[in-house]
Amino acid sequence: MRIVAQGLLRGIFAFLTVILPASSGLAAIDWDVAQTLKPPTAPLDITASVDGKWTYVLAEGGKLYVYGETGALAETISVDPGMDRIASSGMQAANLQDKLYLASSKNKSVQVVNIDFSVNIDLTGSPFLGPEKAPVTIVEFSDFECPYCSKTVALNEALLAKYPTQVKIVFKQFPLSFHKQAQPAALAALAAHHQGKFWQYHDLLFENQKALSEAGYVEAAKKVGLDVQKFNSDRNSPGTRQQLEYDINEGRKAGVRGTPTLFLNGRRVKERELASMIKMIDEELAKVGK
């Protein structure tokens, strides 16, 4: 019986050997060194931002080196020299900023560090309110069909009333793809801007955002005193569409994913409340004073 069983097992093994190819081990992996970072002092640990744009190197001597996507050293931050481990978190889709977690195996402690990067946004030719050379610039990426965007109108008015000579507010188009009237409204607003009536037209669009339509764009143009023939020509022109695409691309580069998204002197605004905005403005004005 044992001999029969052994023969049967040998037969099964031989059958499987025929129909199943021999394993060649792990699959081949192509790899290469994309970058080599050389921090000024010896590295202890490393992590990256959630979006992959920044690399954080914790090094000896209490130094935190921040590298950009190109591998260039962007910033050096002094931290507790006892820290020897680092990790990061964040959720840009929810507008949550990056956080770094520094840990010390010696001191048995953890520090949580908020990271808030300033971004550069090209404002050339964009409509604005307030003094052109104001020390504080608020950039708003907005969508005329977004109900939350309409609420920033009153916020902007309050800020300009409090800081008439210190704050400039710049409007950037960022129509969301799931709003059917957002792009037509943005093109119409840009056409109104060509005739120097952007803000009057902007107010009408937000006042009537639940009824945005082709006929409504023309009617609004008449109400603010635009040359309607030029208005229609401008909003359908390739040049105006290029302006719109440029604003959208500027927003994407700055990390905009929803509307309204505000930046104050390049810093993303986390809370669109008057008190929070006043605090940020006062902080910026204090920097200018120093």
NORWOUR-V34222 format. One record per residue. N is the residue number from 1. RES is the residue in three letters. PSI is psi in whole degrees, -180 to 180 (999 if undefined). Layout:
BEGIN
N_RES_PSI + N_RES_PSI
END
This chain:
BEGIN
1_MET_-43 + 2_ARG_-38 + 3_ILE_-40 + 4_VAL_-44 + 5_ALA_-42 + 6_GLN_-40 + 7_GLY_-40 + 8_LEU_-42 + 9_LEU_-40 + 10_ARG_-35 + 11_GLY_-41 + 12_ILE_-43 + 13_PHE_-43 + 14_ALA_-39 + 15_PHE_-45 + 16_LEU_-35 + 17_THR_-34 + 18_VAL_-46 + 19_ILE_-19 + 20_LEU_123 + 21_PRO_151 + 22_ALA_140 + 23_SER_136 + 24_SER_14 + 25_GLY_-155 + 26_LEU_151 + 27_ALA_151 + 28_ALA_141 + 29_ILE_125 + 30_ASP_133 + 31_TRP_159 + 32_ASP_162 + 33_VAL_110 + 34_ALA_-39 + 35_GLN_155 + 36_THR_115 + 37_LEU_137 + 38_LYS_82 + 39_PRO_150 + 40_PRO_-28 + 41_THR_164 + 42_ALA_129 + 43_PRO_145 + 44_LEU_-39 + 45_ASP_167 + 46_ILE_148 + 47_THR_176 + 48_ALA_157 + 49_SER_162 + 50_VAL_-37 + 51_ASP_-2 + 52_GLY_4 + 53_LYS_-25 + 54_TRP_142 + 55_THR_129 + 56_TYR_122 + 57_VAL_115 + 58_LEU_125 + 59_ALA_169 + 60_GLU_153 + 61_GLY_15 + 62_GLY_39 + 63_LYS_136 + 64_LEU_113 + 65_TYR_130 + 66_VAL_120 + 67_TYR_141 + 68_GLY_-175 + 69_GLU_-29 + 70_THR_-7 + 71_GLY_4 + 72_ALA_142 + 73_LEU_118 + 74_ALA_-31 + 75_GLU_148 + 76_THR_125 + 77_ILE_134 + 78_SER_129 + 79_VAL_179 + 80_ASP_121 + 81_PRO_-12 + 82_GLY_-11 + 83_MET_133 + 84_ASP_5 + 85_ARG_152 + 86_ILE_145 + 87_ALA_167 + 88_SER_161 + 89_SER_175 + 90_GLY_168 + 91_MET_91 + 92_GLN_-34 + 93_ALA_-28 + 94_ALA_13 + 95_ASN_31 + 96_LEU_127 + 97_GLN_162 + 98_ASP_142 + 99_LYS_142 + 100_LEU_143 + 101_TYR_113 + 102_LEU_133 + 103_ALA_149 + 104_SER_116 + 105_SER_-27 + 106_LYS_-49 + 107_ASN_-6 + 108_LYS_50 + 109_SER_160 + 110_VAL_136 + 111_GLN_139 + 112_VAL_123 + 113_VAL_123 + 114_ASN_134 + 115_ILE_122 + 116_ASP_104 + 117_PHE_144 + 118_SER_143 + 119_VAL_152 + 120_ASN_128 + 121_ILE_129 + 122_ASP_118 + 123_LEU_8 + 124_THR_122 + 125_GLY_-1 + 126_SER_145 + 127_PRO_143 + 128_PHE_160 + 129_LEU_148 + 130_GLY_179 + 131_PRO_138 + 132_GLU_-36 + 133_LYS_35 + 134_ALA_146 + 135_PRO_-19 + 136_VAL_125 + 137_THR_125 + 138_ILE_123 + 139_VAL_126 + 140_GLU_119 + 141_PHE_121 + 142_SER_165 + 143_ASP_123 + 144_PHE_-15 + 145_GLU_-3 + 146_CYS_120 + 147_PRO_-29 + 148_TYR_-30 + 149_CYS_-34 + 150_SER_-25 + 151_LYS_-17 + 152_THR_-14 + 153_VAL_-51 + 154_ALA_-37 + 155_LEU_-45 + 156_ASN_-41 + 157_GLU_-41 + 158_ALA_-40 + 159_LEU_-41 + 160_LEU_-33 + 161_ALA_-36 + 162_LYS_-34 + 163_TYR_65 + 164_PRO_-26 + 165_THR_1 + 166_GLN_-11 + 167_VAL_136 + 168_LYS_135 + 169_ILE_124 + 170_VAL_136 + 171_PHE_130 + 172_LYS_137 + 173_GLN_133 + 174_PHE_66 + 175_PRO_132 + 176_LEU_143 + 177_SER_-28 + 178_PHE_1 + 179_HIS_109 + 180_LYS_-34 + 181_GLN_0 + 182_ALA_-46 + 183_GLN_-46 + 184_PRO_-39 + 185_ALA_-40 + 186_ALA_-43 + 187_LEU_-39 + 188_ALA_-42 + 189_ALA_-39 + 190_LEU_-38 + 191_ALA_-38 + 192_ALA_-36 + 193_HIS_-34 + 194_HIS_-24 + 195_GLN_15 + 196_GLY_21 + 197_LYS_32 + 198_PHE_-51 + 199_TRP_-35 + 200_GLN_-41 + 201_TYR_-41 + 202_HIS_-47 + 203_ASP_-41 + 204_LEU_-40 + 205_LEU_-43 + 206_PHE_-34 + 207_GLU_-28 + 208_ASN_30 + 209_GLN_-18 + 210_LYS_-7 + 211_ALA_36 + 212_LEU_133 + 213_SER_167 + 214_GLU_-47 + 215_ALA_-36 + 216_GLY_-33 + 217_TYR_-41 + 218_VAL_-41 + 219_GLU_-41 + 220_ALA_-37 + 221_ALA_-41 + 222_LYS_-41 + 223_LYS_-36 + 224_VAL_4 + 225_GLY_32 + 226_LEU_154 + 227_ASP_106 + 228_VAL_-37 + 229_GLN_-45 + 230_LYS_-39 + 231_PHE_-49 + 232_ASN_-38 + 233_SER_-43 + 234_ASP_-43 + 235_ARG_-16 + 236_ASN_7 + 237_SER_151 + 238_PRO_-35 + 239_GLY_-42 + 240_THR_-39 + 241_ARG_-37 + 242_GLN_-40 + 243_GLN_-44 + 244_LEU_-47 + 245_GLU_-35 + 246_TYR_-44 + 247_ASP_-44 + 248_ILE_-44 + 249_ASN_-38 + 250_GLU_-39 + 251_GLY_-45 + 252_ARG_-42 + 253_LYS_-33 + 254_ALA_-3 + 255_GLY_17 + 256_VAL_131 + 257_ARG_-16 + 258_GLY_175 + 259_THR_152 + 260_PRO_145 + 261_THR_127 + 262_LEU_144 + 263_PHE_135 + 264_LEU_110 + 265_ASN_41 + 266_GLY_-11 + 267_ARG_131 + 268_ARG_133 + 269_VAL_120 + 270_LYS_-34 + 271_GLU_115 + 272_ARG_55 + 273_GLU_149 + 274_LEU_-47 + 275_ALA_-42 + 276_SER_-40 + 277_MET_-41 + 278_ILE_-42 + 279_LYS_-45 + 280_MET_-42 + 281_ILE_-45 + 282_ASP_-36 + 283_GLU_-42 + 284_GLU_-40 + 285_LEU_-33 + 286_ALA_-37 + 287_LYS_-43 + 288_VAL_-40 + 289_GLY_-36 + 290_LYS_999
END
